C-alpha cells in the first residue's frame, strides 16, 4: 500500500486546521464570561453539527438509512453527543458493504 504525498499533505492540513480551531476556541472562551444563555447556545452546537452531517444521508437514501438517521437525531436530542455518535455506525447495516465495516460477531 502506498500513500500519495498529496493525500498525506491534505490529512496533515486538516489535522492542523482542526487543532487550530479547537485551540483558538479555547483561547477565545477564556476572554469572555460565559452566561447561562451562551452556555446553552454552545451546548446545542454539537447536535446541530451532527444533524448537518446526517441529514444528506437521510434525504438521499432509502427507508433504512432514513430510519437510522431519525434514531440518531432523537439520540442527539436526548443524550450527549457520544451516544448519538455511537449510533451512527448502525446506519451502514442497510448498505452493501456492511460486512466490511462492522466487526464479525
Secondary structure, 3 states (H helix, E strand, C coil): CCCCHHHHHHHHHHHHHHHHHHHHHHHHHCCCCCCHHHHHHHHCHHHHHHHHHHHHHHHHCCHHHHHHHHHHHHHHHHCCHHHHHHHHHHHHHHCCCHHHHCCCC
